[in-house]
Amino acid sequence: MDKYSLLGLSRDCTEEEIRNAYKRLALKCHPDKPTGDRETFSSLEQAYKTLSEPSARASYDNELANASKLMHPVWQAVNLDDMELLDDSYRMDCRCGASLQAGKQSLVNLPALIECNDCSTMVRVDPAA
Ligand SMILES: [Zn+2]
């Protein structure tokens, strides 16, 4: 479970919401209480520590975004030579009709993923056949 779900919050919640949710839940599962649960309490503490610190929260958000990218189903795998070579980038048509483009530099290490800005489809680019 991610730290936001643990606190019952959405990812765009405010700092105040984080603080309030943490206080409420931490009170409920504090190990000194009959309803206490040490494990949950320490997860809550860790979640709060990360989310209440802006730079830690930003890097955690980044981590979450990357994780969901990896889980995102790849729509299509193409070879580098299936793509049209432009001056300093490669391009192809996305299934949504938008143009998928990636700089040559970003395709040095293959396979690489290109994400469509319009429909968030992922295409995997494999080395030329
Ligand atoms: Zn698209």
Backbone and ligand atoms as CSV (ligand in chain L), in Angstrom:
chain,resi,resn,atom,element,x,y,z
A,1,MET,N,N,0.858,-1.199,0.000
A,1,MET,CA,C,0.000,0.000,0.000
A,1,MET,C,C,0.890,1.243,0.000
A,2,ASP,N,N,0.556,2.229,-0.814
A,2,ASP,CA,C,1.399,3.417,-0.814
A,2,ASP,C,C,1.055,4.304,0.390
A,3,LYS,N,N,1.946,5.248,0.640
A,3,LYS,CA,C,1.837,6.049,1.867
A,3,LYS,C,C,0.576,6.916,1.882
A,4,TYR,N,N,0.105,7.311,0.720
A,4,TYR,CA,C,-1.117,8.114,0.692
A,4,TYR,C,C,-2.325,7.267,1.079
A,5,SER,N,N,-2.421,6.075,0.492
A,5,SER,CA,C,-3.550,5.192,0.812
A,5,SER,C,C,-3.534,4.830,2.289
A,6,LEU,N,N,-2.333,4.628,2.812
A,6,LEU,CA,C,-2.206,4.289,4.220
A,6,LEU,C,C,-2.863,5.361,5.102
A,7,LEU,N,N,-2.682,6.602,4.708
A,7,LEU,CA,C,-3.261,7.714,5.471
A,7,LEU,C,C,-4.671,8.050,4.989
A,8,GLY,N,N,-5.167,7.307,4.011
A,8,GLY,CA,C,-6.509,7.552,3.491
A,8,GLY,C,C,-6.605,8.850,2.712
A,9,LEU,N,N,-5.512,9.230,2.067
A,9,LEU,CA,C,-5.472,10.513,1.367
A,9,LEU,C,C,-5.275,10.314,-0.127
A,10,SER,N,N,-5.623,11.343,-0.887
A,10,SER,CA,C,-5.313,11.299,-2.309
A,10,SER,C,C,-3.964,11.983,-2.514
A,11,ARG,N,N,-3.392,11.765,-3.700
A,11,ARG,CA,C,-2.023,12.241,-3.921
A,11,ARG,C,C,-1.909,13.754,-4.020
A,12,ASP,N,N,-3.045,14.425,-4.209
A,12,ASP,CA,C,-2.958,15.885,-4.289
A,12,ASP,C,C,-3.369,16.557,-2.971
A,13,CYS,N,N,-3.333,15.810,-1.885
A,13,CYS,CA,C,-3.764,16.352,-0.601
A,13,CYS,C,C,-2.811,17.455,-0.116
A,14,THR,N,N,-3.322,18.290,0.781
A,14,THR,CA,C,-2.513,19.386,1.311
A,14,THR,C,C,-1.716,18.914,2.524
A,15,GLU,N,N,-0.745,19.733,2.909
A,15,GLU,CA,C,0.060,19.394,4.084
A,15,GLU,C,C,-0.811,19.270,5.331
A,16,GLU,N,N,-1.815,20.135,5.397
A,16,GLU,CA,C,-2.685,20.105,6.568
A,16,GLU,C,C,-3.483,18.799,6.625
A,17,GLU,N,N,-3.961,18.364,5.475
A,17,GLU,CA,C,-4.690,17.088,5.433
A,17,GLU,C,C,-3.790,15.933,5.873
A,18,ILE,N,N,-2.542,16.002,5.465
A,18,ILE,CA,C,-1.599,14.956,5.864
A,18,ILE,C,C,-1.447,14.943,7.383
A,19,ARG,N,N,-1.266,16.144,7.942
A,19,ARG,CA,C,-1.073,16.257,9.394
A,19,ARG,C,C,-2.304,15.747,10.144
A,20,ASN,N,N,-3.470,16.168,9.684
A,20,ASN,CA,C,-4.698,15.749,10.366
A,20,ASN,C,C,-4.937,14.244,10.278
A,21,ALA,N,N,-4.730,13.707,9.102
A,21,ALA,CA,C,-4.943,12.269,8.926
A,21,ALA,C,C,-3.962,11.486,9.802
A,22,TYR,N,N,-2.729,11.953,9.815
A,22,TYR,CA,C,-1.725,11.260,10.622
A,22,TYR,C,C,-2.110,11.276,12.100
A,23,LYS,N,N,-2.479,12.448,12.603
A,23,LYS,CA,C,-2.847,12.570,14.021
A,23,LYS,C,C,-3.991,11.636,14.384
A,24,ARG,N,N,-5.009,11.652,13.544
A,24,ARG,CA,C,-6.200,10.857,13.807
A,24,ARG,C,C,-5.859,9.358,13.829
A,25,LEU,N,N,-5.139,8.908,12.816
A,25,LEU,CA,C,-4.833,7.482,12.720
A,25,LEU,C,C,-3.800,7.041,13.753
A,26,ALA,N,N,-2.831,7.919,14.005
A,26,ALA,CA,C,-1.785,7.555,14.958
A,26,ALA,C,C,-2.363,7.404,16.361
A,27,LEU,N,N,-3.322,8.264,16.678
A,27,LEU,CA,C,-3.992,8.144,17.987
A,27,LEU,C,C,-4.698,6.803,18.110
A,28,LYS,N,N,-5.370,6.435,17.049
A,28,LYS,CA,C,-6.170,5.218,17.063
A,28,LYS,C,C,-5.303,3.966,17.226
A,29,CYS,N,N,-4.157,3.950,16.547
A,29,CYS,CA,C,-3.384,2.703,16.595
A,29,CYS,C,C,-2.101,2.842,17.408
A,30,HIS,N,N,-2.056,3.837,18.275
A,30,HIS,CA,C,-0.893,3.980,19.136
A,30,HIS,C,C,-0.730,2.707,19.970
A,31,PRO,N,N,0.495,2.186,20.060
A,31,PRO,CA,C,0.724,0.905,20.759
A,31,PRO,C,C,0.268,0.900,22.227
A,32,ASP,N,N,0.143,2.077,22.848
A,32,ASP,CA,C,-0.310,2.131,24.243
A,32,ASP,C,C,-1.811,1.919,24.390
A,33,LYS,N,N,-2.534,1.991,23.260
A,33,LYS,CA,C,-3.988,1.856,23.316
A,33,LYS,C,C,-4.389,0.400,23.158
A,34,PRO,N,N,-5.580,0.078,23.688
A,34,PRO,CA,C,-6.071,-1.298,23.507
A,34,PRO,C,C,-6.243,-1.633,22.015
A,35,THR,N,N,-6.574,-0.616,21.225
A,35,THR,CA,C,-6.739,-0.825,19.785
A,35,THR,C,C,-5.409,-0.689,19.042
A,36,GLY,N,N,-4.338,-0.583,19.829
A,36,GLY,CA,C,-3.032,-0.281,19.240
A,36,GLY,C,C,-2.486,-1.370,18.335
A,37,ASP,N,N,-1.649,-0.931,17.440
A,37,ASP,CA,C,-1.039,-1.857,16.498
A,37,ASP,C,C,0.327,-1.274,16.132
A,38,ARG,N,N,1.364,-1.875,16.725
A,38,ARG,CA,C,2.699,-1.311,16.594
A,38,ARG,C,C,3.155,-1.222,15.133
A,39,GLU,N,N,2.827,-2.238,14.383
A,39,GLU,CA,C,3.283,-2.271,12.990
A,39,GLU,C,C,2.650,-1.149,12.159
A,40,THR,N,N,1.333,-1.030,12.289
A,40,THR,CA,C,0.640,0.030,11.564
A,40,THR,C,C,1.128,1.391,12.034
A,41,PHE,N,N,1.325,1.506,13.330
A,41,PHE,CA,C,1.779,2.776,13.887
A,41,PHE,C,C,3.120,3.177,13.283
A,42,SER,N,N,4.024,2.232,13.172
A,42,SER,CA,C,5.326,2.614,12.647
A,42,SER,C,C,5.268,2.879,11.136
A,43,SER,N,N,4.368,2.194,10.415
A,43,SER,CA,C,4.175,2.543,8.996
A,43,SER,C,C,3.628,3.957,8.862
A,44,LEU,N,N,2.702,4.297,9.758
A,44,LEU,CA,C,2.124,5.640,9.732
A,44,LEU,C,C,3.192,6.694,9.988
A,45,GLU,N,N,4.030,6.406,10.966
A,45,GLU,CA,C,5.105,7.343,11.283
A,45,GLU,C,C,6.008,7.574,10.082
A,46,GLN,N,N,6.366,6.469,9.413
A,46,GLN,CA,C,7.228,6.592,8.241
A,46,GLN,C,C,6.534,7.368,7.123
A,47,ALA,N,N,5.243,7.063,6.920
A,47,ALA,CA,C,4.493,7.760,5.876
A,47,ALA,C,C,4.454,9.256,6.174
A,48,TYR,N,N,4.197,9.587,7.431
A,48,TYR,CA,C,4.104,10.988,7.804
A,48,TYR,C,C,5.443,11.696,7.637
A,49,LYS,N,N,6.499,11.016,8.028
A,49,LYS,CA,C,7.838,11.589,7.928
A,49,LYS,C,C,8.170,11.945,6.473
A,50,THR,N,N,7.816,11.042,5.573
A,50,THR,CA,C,8.084,11.286,4.155
A,50,THR,C,C,7.189,12.383,3.593
A,51,LEU,N,N,5.882,12.265,3.849
A,51,LEU,CA,C,4.936,13.165,3.177
A,51,LEU,C,C,4.923,14.567,3.767
A,52,SER,N,N,5.371,14.718,5.007
A,52,SER,CA,C,5.329,16.043,5.624
A,52,SER,C,C,6.582,16.854,5.288
A,53,GLU,N,N,7.526,16.200,4.640
A,53,GLU,CA,C,8.773,16.896,4.291
A,53,GLU,C,C,8.759,17.115,2.769
A,54,PRO,N,N,8.582,18.386,2.318
A,54,PRO,CA,C,8.327,18.648,0.896
A,54,PRO,C,C,9.301,17.964,-0.068
A,55,SER,N,N,10.595,17.976,0.231
A,55,SER,CA,C,11.508,17.378,-0.745
A,55,SER,C,C,11.408,15.855,-0.727
A,56,ALA,N,N,11.187,15.296,0.465
A,56,ALA,CA,C,11.009,13.844,0.552
A,56,ALA,C,C,9.715,13.437,-0.155
A,57,ARG,N,N,8.681,14.266,0.020
A,57,ARG,CA,C,7.415,13.966,-0.635
A,57,ARG,C,C,7.574,14.019,-2.152
A,58,ALA,N,N,8.290,15.016,-2.649
A,58,ALA,CA,C,8.486,15.152,-4.089
A,58,ALA,C,C,9.205,13.932,-4.653
A,59,SER,N,N,10.214,13.454,-3.950
A,59,SER,CA,C,10.919,12.309,-4.525
A,59,SER,C,C,10.096,11.038,-4.385
A,60,TYR,N,N,9.274,10.977,-3.331
A,60,TYR,CA,C,8.365,9.839,-3.205
A,60,TYR,C,C,7.323,9.860,-4.327
A,61,ASP,N,N,6.787,11.038,-4.640
A,61,ASP,CA,C,5.812,11.173,-5.730
A,61,ASP,C,C,6.413,10.704,-7.048
A,62,ASN,N,N,7.676,11.064,-7.227
A,62,ASN,CA,C,8.401,10.672,-8.416
A,62,ASN,C,C,8.509,9.148,-8.522
A,63,GLU,N,N,8.845,8.559,-7.393
A,63,GLU,CA,C,8.957,7.110,-7.295
A,63,GLU,C,C,7.632,6.438,-7.693
A,64,LEU,N,N,6.539,6.972,-7.147
A,64,LEU,CA,C,5.218,6.419,-7.453
A,64,LEU,C,C,4.916,6.538,-8.945
A,65,ALA,N,N,5.252,7.682,-9.515
A,65,ALA,CA,C,4.971,7.903,-10.930
A,65,ALA,C,C,5.760,6.909,-11.774
A,66,ASN,N,N,7.013,6.680,-11.426
A,66,ASN,CA,C,7.816,5.723,-12.181
A,66,ASN,C,C,7.276,4.315,-12.039
A,67,ALA,N,N,6.858,3.970,-10.836
A,67,ALA,CA,C,6.323,2.633,-10.608
A,67,ALA,C,C,5.082,2.416,-11.460
A,68,SER,N,N,4.221,3.434,-11.554
A,68,SER,CA,C,2.998,3.221,-12.315
A,68,SER,C,C,3.309,3.200,-13.809
A,69,LYS,N,N,4.376,3.870,-14.216
A,69,LYS,CA,C,4.795,3.800,-15.613
A,69,LYS,C,C,5.225,2.383,-15.967
A,70,LEU,N,N,5.983,1.781,-15.071
A,70,LEU,CA,C,6.466,0.434,-15.339
A,70,LEU,C,C,5.316,-0.556,-15.432
A,71,MET,N,N,4.260,-0.292,-14.657
A,71,MET,CA,C,3.115,-1.195,-14.658
A,71,MET,C,C,2.184,-0.917,-15.833
A,72,HIS,N,N,2.353,0.262,-16.424
A,72,HIS,CA,C,1.490,0.645,-17.536
A,72,HIS,C,C,1.713,-0.328,-18.695
A,73,PRO,N,N,0.646,-0.879,-19.233
A,73,PRO,CA,C,0.848,-1.836,-20.324
A,73,PRO,C,C,1.451,-1.145,-21.541
A,74,VAL,N,N,2.428,-1.789,-22.118
A,74,VAL,CA,C,3.029,-1.284,-23.347
A,74,VAL,C,C,2.077,-1.600,-24.485
A,75,TRP,N,N,1.785,-0.604,-25.290
A,75,TRP,CA,C,0.830,-0.829,-26.362
A,75,TRP,C,C,1.472,-1.607,-27.493
A,76,GLN,N,N,2.699,-1.291,-27.765
A,76,GLN,CA,C,3.320,-1.855,-28.946
A,76,GLN,C,C,4.822,-1.828,-28.765
A,77,ALA,N,N,5.475,-2.822,-29.280
A,77,ALA,CA,C,6.929,-2.805,-29.286
A,77,ALA,C,C,7.375,-2.618,-30.728
A,78,VAL,N,N,8.246,-1.693,-30.941
A,78,VAL,CA,C,8.730,-1.449,-32.304
A,78,VAL,C,C,10.252,-1.539,-32.320
A,79,ASN,N,N,10.780,-1.760,-33.477
A,79,ASN,CA,C,12.222,-1.693,-33.634
A,79,ASN,C,C,12.605,-0.273,-34.011
A,80,LEU,N,N,13.802,0.068,-33.701
A,80,LEU,CA,C,14.264,1.417,-34.004
A,80,LEU,C,C,14.113,1.713,-35.500
A,81,ASP,N,N,14.312,0.691,-36.340
A,81,ASP,CA,C,14.229,0.953,-37.783
A,81,ASP,C,C,12.795,1.001,-38.309
A,82,ASP,N,N,11.795,0.782,-37.399
A,82,ASP,CA,C,10.393,1.006,-37.789
A,82,ASP,C,C,10.044,2.478,-37.674
A,83,MET,N,N,10.914,3.240,-37.047
A,83,MET,CA,C,10.608,4.643,-36.798
A,83,MET,C,C,11.238,5.518,-37.864
A,84,GLU,N,N,10.623,6.673,-38.023
A,84,GLU,CA,C,11.120,7.608,-39.026
A,84,GLU,C,C,12.240,8.432,-38.402
A,85,LEU,N,N,13.358,8.484,-39.088
A,85,LEU,CA,C,14.502,9.210,-38.551
A,85,LEU,C,C,14.455,10.668,-39.000
A,86,LEU,N,N,14.388,11.557,-38.023
A,86,LEU,CA,C,14.440,12.995,-38.334
A,86,LEU,C,C,15.839,13.501,-37.972
A,87,ASP,N,N,16.025,14.790,-37.989
A,87,ASP,CA,C,17.369,15.339,-37.749
A,87,ASP,C,C,18.010,14.819,-36.472
A,88,ASP,N,N,17.310,15.051,-35.354
A,88,ASP,CA,C,17.928,14.618,-34.100
A,88,ASP,C,C,16.958,13.805,-33.254
A,89,SER,N,N,15.952,13.238,-33.925
A,89,SER,CA,C,14.991,12.440,-33.177
A,89,SER,C,C,14.366,11.377,-34.077
A,90,TYR,N,N,13.645,10.480,-33.433
A,90,TYR,CA,C,12.880,9.482,-34.161
A,90,TYR,C,C,11.409,9.740,-33.909
A,91,ARG,N,N,10.570,9.447,-34.894
A,91,ARG,CA,C,9.141,9.636,-34.668
A,91,ARG,C,C,8.335,8.488,-35.260
A,92,MET,N,N,7.124,8.322,-34.712
A,92,MET,CA,C,6.163,7.373,-35.283
A,92,MET,C,C,4.771,7.855,-34.907
A,93,ASP,N,N,3.750,7.279,-35.544
A,93,ASP,CA,C,2.376,7.650,-35.216
A,93,ASP,C,C,1.877,6.825,-34.049
A,94,CYS,N,N,1.301,7.495,-33.082
A,94,CYS,CA,C,0.645,6.798,-31.979
A,94,CYS,C,C,-0.715,6.316,-32.459
A,95,ARG,N,N,-1.281,5.352,-31.753
A,95,ARG,CA,C,-2.610,4.865,-32.163
A,95,ARG,C,C,-3.680,5.942,-32.021
A,96,CYS,N,N,-3.397,6.978,-31.213
A,96,CYS,CA,C,-4.377,8.046,-31.052
A,96,CYS,C,C,-4.230,9.080,-32.160
A,97,GLY,N,N,-3.248,8.892,-33.027
A,97,GLY,CA,C,-3.056,9.823,-34.127
A,97,GLY,C,C,-2.005,10.884,-33.848
A,98,ALA,N,N,-1.626,11.022,-32.579
A,98,ALA,CA,C,-0.591,11.987,-32.248
A,98,ALA,C,C,0.763,11.456,-32.726
A,99,SER,N,N,1.717,12.334,-32.709
A,99,SER,CA,C,3.047,11.946,-33.145
A,99,SER,C,C,3.898,11.627,-31.925
A,100,LEU,N,N,4.482,10.433,-31.948
A,100,LEU,CA,C,5.381,10.054,-30.854
A,100,LEU,C,C,6.793,10.366,-31.288
A,101,GLN,N,N,7.480,11.127,-30.495
A,101,GLN,CA,C,8.814,11.526,-30.888
A,101,GLN,C,C,9.780,11.373,-29.720
A,102,ALA,N,N,10.969,10.941,-30.018
A,102,ALA,CA,C,11.975,10.817,-28.972
A,102,ALA,C,C,13.323,11.235,-29.523
A,103,GLY,N,N,14.038,12.006,-28.751
A,103,GLY,CA,C,15.362,12.441,-29.180
A,103,GLY,C,C,16.292,11.253,-29.345
A,104,LYS,N,N,17.223,11.369,-30.284
A,104,LYS,CA,C,18.196,10.292,-30.490
A,104,LYS,C,C,18.892,9.918,-29.196
A,105,GLN,N,N,19.220,10.950,-28.422
A,105,GLN,CA,C,19.931,10.719,-27.166
A,105,GLN,C,C,19.169,9.783,-26.227
A,106,SER,N,N,17.828,9.928,-26.219
A,106,SER,CA,C,17.043,9.134,-25.275
A,106,SER,C,C,16.887,7.701,-25.761
A,107,LEU,N,N,17.320,7.435,-26.996
A,107,LEU,CA,C,17.194,6.077,-27.531
A,107,LEU,C,C,18.554,5.413,-27.708
A,108,VAL,N,N,19.539,5.925,-27.013
A,108,VAL,CA,C,20.869,5.320,-27.093
A,108,VAL,C,C,20.857,3.965,-26.400
A,109,ASN,N,N,20.223,3.920,-25.237
A,109,ASN,CA,C,20.131,2.664,-24.510
A,109,ASN,C,C,18.768,2.025,-24.730
A,110,LEU,N,N,18.742,0.945,-25.464
A,110,LEU,CA,C,17.484,0.268,-25.756
A,110,LEU,C,C,17.435,-1.081,-25.043
A,111,PRO,N,N,16.242,-1.563,-24.723
A,111,PRO,CA,C,14.943,-0.981,-25.018
A,111,PRO,C,C,14.652,0.269,-24.176
A,112,ALA,N,N,13.848,1.155,-24.758
A,112,ALA,CA,C,13.444,2.365,-24.058
A,112,ALA,C,C,11.938,2.519,-24.224
A,113,LEU,N,N,11.321,3.248,-23.319
A,113,LEU,CA,C,9.882,3.481,-23.409
A,113,LEU,C,C,9.624,4.917,-23.833
A,114,ILE,N,N,8.688,5.083,-24.758
A,114,ILE,CA,C,8.244,6.427,-25.120
A,114,ILE,C,C,6.786,6.530,-24.696
A,115,GLU,N,N,6.452,7.616,-24.064
A,115,GLU,CA,C,5.069,7.804,-23.628
A,115,GLU,C,C,4.417,8.874,-24.474
A,116,CYS,N,N,3.186,8.576,-24.924
A,116,CYS,CA,C,2.435,9.567,-25.700
A,116,CYS,C,C,1.879,10.619,-24.749
A,117,ASN,N,N,2.109,11.906,-25.085
A,117,ASN,CA,C,1.602,12.976,-24.232
A,117,ASN,C,C,0.090,13.103,-24.329
A,118,ASP,N,N,-0.467,12.647,-25.452
A,118,ASP,CA,C,-1.900,12.813,-25.657
A,118,ASP,C,C,-2.725,11.719,-25.005
A,119,CYS,N,N,-2.274,10.460,-25.092
A,119,CYS,CA,C,-3.124,9.381,-24.595
A,119,CYS,C,C,-2.397,8.515,-23.562
A,120,SER,N,N,-1.157,8.857,-23.228
A,120,SER,CA,C,-0.329,8.166,-22.252
A,120,SER,C,C,-0.072,6.696,-22.564
A,121,THR,N,N,-0.223,6.345,-23.816
A,121,THR,CA,C,0.198,5.024,-24.282
A,121,THR,C,C,1.712,4.913,-24.192
A,122,MET,N,N,2.176,3.708,-23.859
A,122,MET,CA,C,3.613,3.488,-23.854
A,122,MET,C,C,4.002,2.616,-25.049
A,123,VAL,N,N,5.058,2.995,-25.686
A,123,VAL,CA,C,5.600,2.172,-26.766
A,123,VAL,C,C,7.018,1.796,-26.397
A,124,ARG,N,N,7.330,0.516,-26.551
A,124,ARG,CA,C,8.690,0.084,-26.249
A,124,ARG,C,C,9.502,0.043,-27.533
A,125,VAL,N,N,10.643,0.671,-27.505
A,125,VAL,CA,C,11.512,0.673,-28.680
A,125,VAL,C,C,12.657,-0.299,-28.443
A,126,ASP,N,N,12.748,-1.294,-29.305
A,126,ASP,CA,C,13.826,-2.273,-29.230
A,126,ASP,C,C,14.926,-1.911,-30.222
A,127,PRO,N,N,16.087,-2.475,-30.035
A,127,PRO,CA,C,17.169,-2.205,-30.976
A,127,PRO,C,C,16.762,-2.594,-32.394
A,128,ALA,N,N,17.359,-1.980,-33.371
A,128,ALA,CA,C,17.065,-2.300,-34.769
A,128,ALA,C,C,17.240,-3.798,-35.002
A,129,ALA,N,N,16.350,-4.339,-35.822
A,129,ALA,CA,C,16.390,-5.779,-36.073
A,129,ALA,C,C,17.658,-6.158,-36.843
L,1,ZN,ZN,ZN,-1.298,8.621,-28.153
